[in-house]
Amino acid sequence: MRYKIIVSDKAADMLQKHIAFIGNVSKDAARKEKEIIVNAIRKLKDDAQIYPFFESEMIPRNKYHKYVVSKRYIILYQIKDSVVYVDYILDTRQDYSWLL
């Protein structure tokens, strides 16, 4: 099955902030990291079901799938019918307990 991908405004903003942060150190590194993350999101069109669910006591069971990219980012997304909704792009080096 091929899925349609919808990236939330919040996830797009998170991606922009992550890339801007990296860009303060290296524009080339920022471009490369953005390309990796965008390609990972595109990959969900074909492979959305293969990633595990995000496990947390505070989030309803089987709500979000968790896709770890570059060992630094977690893409949290939901699948509804034939649509993948990318809701969050988290940096594992930052505190994301606010999500829980």
Backbone bond lengths (Angstrom), bond angles and torsions (degrees), N, CA, C in turn:
res aa  C-N    CA-C-N  psi(-1)  N-CA   C-N-CA  omega(-1)  CA-C   N-CA-C  phi
1 M - - - 1.453 - - 1.521 108.98 -
2 R 1.297 115.81 139.61 1.463 122.02 175.46 1.527 108.29 -104.53
3 Y 1.325 115.43 129.24 1.454 121.65 -176.62 1.526 111.42 -101.10
4 K 1.308 114.83 150.59 1.458 121.43 168.96 1.530 105.93 -85.82
5 I 1.328 117.57 141.09 1.458 122.11 -178.80 1.529 109.13 -108.91
6 I 1.323 115.83 129.13 1.463 121.26 173.13 1.523 107.16 -124.12
7 V 1.325 115.38 121.21 1.462 121.69 179.08 1.525 107.29 -100.41
8 S 1.318 116.14 123.28 1.468 120.48 -179.20 1.529 110.32 -65.90
9 D 1.316 115.38 158.47 1.466 120.21 175.74 1.523 110.29 -59.68
10 K 1.322 116.20 -38.18 1.473 120.85 -179.72 1.535 110.29 -63.47
11 A 1.333 117.50 -45.01 1.465 121.02 179.59 1.531 110.51 -65.17
12 A 1.327 117.57 -41.18 1.462 120.92 178.54 1.523 110.31 -62.70
13 D 1.328 116.65 -40.34 1.463 121.30 177.92 1.527 110.63 -65.64
14 M 1.320 116.86 -41.07 1.464 120.46 178.55 1.531 110.17 -61.72
15 L 1.329 116.42 -44.53 1.466 120.44 178.94 1.525 110.02 -60.38
16 Q 1.317 116.68 -45.60 1.459 120.86 -179.33 1.529 110.58 -59.74
17 K 1.324 117.57 -42.08 1.472 121.01 179.98 1.522 111.48 -66.71
18 H 1.344 117.15 -40.21 1.468 120.03 178.22 1.528 110.29 -62.59
19 I 1.327 116.19 -44.83 1.465 120.63 -177.72 1.531 110.62 -68.54
20 A 1.326 117.51 -39.26 1.465 120.43 177.93 1.527 110.79 -62.57
21 F 1.331 116.60 -40.01 1.459 121.08 178.48 1.533 110.39 -61.10
22 I 1.322 116.60 -47.08 1.472 120.56 178.61 1.527 109.90 -64.84
23 G 1.328 116.58 -38.03 1.457 121.66 -178.97 1.518 113.41 -62.03
24 N 1.322 117.28 -23.94 1.468 120.24 175.90 1.522 111.57 -65.75
25 V 1.316 115.65 -24.68 1.468 120.88 179.57 1.527 110.54 -97.46
26 S 1.335 116.50 -46.75 1.463 120.90 -176.56 1.530 110.40 -153.54
27 K 1.311 115.93 118.01 1.475 120.87 178.12 1.531 110.39 -64.07
28 D 1.328 117.08 -39.25 1.473 120.63 179.59 1.525 111.19 -64.15
29 A 1.329 116.06 -44.01 1.470 120.04 178.21 1.525 110.41 -62.83
30 A 1.319 116.81 -39.00 1.470 120.82 179.69 1.528 110.53 -63.74
31 R 1.328 117.07 -45.29 1.477 120.67 178.48 1.531 110.66 -60.70
32 K 1.317 115.62 -44.12 1.463 120.21 -178.81 1.531 110.98 -63.77
33 E 1.319 116.55 -44.92 1.470 120.25 -179.08 1.523 111.05 -65.24
34 K 1.325 116.68 -40.51 1.468 119.98 177.98 1.524 110.28 -61.73
35 E 1.315 116.91 -43.17 1.461 121.33 179.25 1.531 110.85 -60.89
36 I 1.321 116.98 -41.90 1.465 121.62 179.34 1.533 110.38 -62.15
37 I 1.323 116.65 -46.12 1.470 120.69 -177.62 1.521 111.09 -68.62
38 V 1.329 117.32 -44.37 1.471 120.73 179.41 1.535 110.33 -62.27
39 N 1.314 117.12 -42.36 1.468 120.10 177.74 1.528 111.48 -64.36
40 A 1.320 116.84 -36.63 1.470 120.45 177.32 1.526 110.01 -63.09
41 I 1.321 116.32 -43.06 1.469 119.76 178.45 1.525 110.10 -63.25
42 R 1.315 117.34 -42.90 1.475 121.00 178.03 1.532 111.31 -60.78
43 K 1.309 115.92 -35.60 1.470 120.70 -179.69 1.530 111.70 -61.21
44 L 1.318 116.95 -25.55 1.467 120.87 179.97 1.532 112.03 -63.13
45 K 1.319 117.85 -20.28 1.475 120.78 177.66 1.530 110.74 -54.54
46 D 1.326 115.58 -35.37 1.467 120.31 -176.16 1.518 113.90 -108.82
47 D 1.334 117.59 -24.45 1.466 120.86 -169.42 1.529 114.46 -122.71
48 A 1.297 119.38 23.51 1.468 121.39 -172.37 1.526 113.29 -60.60
49 Q 1.298 117.88 -33.05 1.471 121.06 -175.50 1.532 113.92 -76.68
50 I 1.322 118.38 -15.03 1.472 119.08 -172.18 1.524 114.61 -80.53
51 Y 1.319 117.62 -14.06 1.462 119.67 -177.18 1.523 110.36 -90.61
52 P 1.338 116.69 145.81 1.470 120.11 -174.37 1.527 112.37 -72.27
53 F 1.310 114.41 166.63 1.457 119.67 174.74 1.523 109.57 -77.57
54 F 1.327 115.16 147.85 1.454 123.12 175.03 1.521 107.13 -75.73
55 E 1.308 116.40 122.55 1.458 121.76 -176.33 1.522 110.61 -100.16
56 S 1.319 116.67 123.52 1.447 122.46 175.74 1.517 108.23 -160.14
57 E 1.310 115.81 143.23 1.464 119.88 178.19 1.521 111.21 -67.75
58 M 1.333 117.25 -24.19 1.454 121.90 -173.90 1.533 113.57 -90.12
59 I 1.316 117.31 -11.44 1.464 121.44 -178.91 1.518 108.27 -113.63
60 P 1.323 117.24 137.27 1.472 119.05 179.67 1.532 111.55 -53.08
61 R 1.297 114.84 139.04 1.464 122.04 -179.43 1.525 111.57 -56.69
62 N 1.312 115.45 138.05 1.464 123.09 176.25 1.528 113.61 59.81
63 K 1.319 116.64 31.09 1.467 119.98 177.76 1.530 111.41 -87.61
64 Y 1.338 115.87 -52.50 1.462 120.09 -177.02 1.518 111.16 -112.16
65 H 1.324 115.00 140.47 1.455 121.10 167.60 1.524 106.88 -88.82
66 K 1.329 115.63 152.06 1.468 122.17 -177.65 1.525 108.76 -120.32
67 Y 1.318 115.32 122.24 1.461 121.78 179.88 1.529 106.90 -121.68
68 V 1.331 117.44 112.02 1.462 122.34 -179.86 1.529 108.42 -89.16
69 V 1.326 115.04 127.62 1.460 121.81 -176.62 1.524 108.70 -122.87
70 S 1.310 117.01 130.52 1.476 123.27 176.98 1.523 113.40 56.90
71 K 1.300 117.83 23.97 1.468 123.68 -178.97 1.527 112.71 59.63
72 R 1.331 118.06 3.45 1.456 121.22 -175.64 1.516 113.72 -119.24
73 Y 1.299 116.77 -23.09 1.464 119.81 -172.98 1.519 111.02 -123.41
74 I 1.316 114.34 144.57 1.463 121.01 174.75 1.517 106.98 -119.31
75 I 1.305 115.29 122.21 1.459 121.01 174.23 1.523 106.29 -97.40
76 L 1.322 116.29 119.70 1.464 121.33 177.00 1.520 108.21 -103.94
77 Y 1.319 115.48 126.90 1.459 119.51 -176.38 1.515 110.64 -144.80
78 Q 1.321 114.41 158.11 1.460 122.66 176.76 1.523 108.30 -116.21
79 I 1.311 114.95 151.05 1.464 120.14 174.29 1.517 107.19 -115.68
80 K 1.319 115.47 125.57 1.462 121.25 175.67 1.519 107.12 -132.44
81 D 1.318 114.80 113.70 1.468 121.75 -176.08 1.532 108.76 57.10
82 S 1.314 117.97 -117.59 1.470 119.93 -177.56 1.530 111.70 -107.93
83 V 1.332 116.35 25.03 1.461 120.90 -178.43 1.529 110.02 -122.97
84 V 1.324 115.82 135.30 1.457 122.95 172.80 1.515 106.82 -104.01
85 Y 1.333 115.73 123.44 1.458 122.03 178.21 1.522 108.55 -105.67
86 V 1.325 116.67 109.09 1.459 121.31 176.61 1.523 106.70 -84.15
87 D 1.327 115.88 112.89 1.462 120.78 -174.48 1.527 114.08 -100.56
88 Y 1.335 117.06 -31.07 1.466 120.33 -176.73 1.521 110.37 -144.32
89 I 1.324 115.47 145.92 1.463 122.56 169.64 1.524 105.43 -127.61
90 L 1.319 116.32 104.93 1.461 122.71 -173.07 1.522 110.95 -103.13
91 D 1.312 115.73 144.13 1.459 122.14 173.42 1.530 106.36 -94.48
92 T 1.312 117.55 121.21 1.466 121.19 -176.19 1.520 112.34 -66.77
93 R 1.320 117.52 -15.74 1.464 120.98 -179.72 1.525 111.77 -84.90
94 Q 1.324 116.50 -6.43 1.458 120.97 179.61 1.509 110.06 -110.10
95 D 1.314 115.78 162.01 1.450 121.21 178.27 1.534 108.85 -77.07
96 Y 1.299 116.60 119.49 1.467 119.20 175.83 1.528 110.91 -119.05
97 S 1.335 115.34 28.76 1.467 119.21 178.02 1.519 111.45 -65.94
98 W 1.345 118.48 -20.15 1.465 121.96 176.51 1.523 110.94 -58.17
99 L 1.334 115.92 -28.03 1.467 120.34 179.97 1.523 110.96 -67.77
100 L 1.310 115.72 -33.90 1.448 121.23 -176.47 1.510 109.11 -82.66
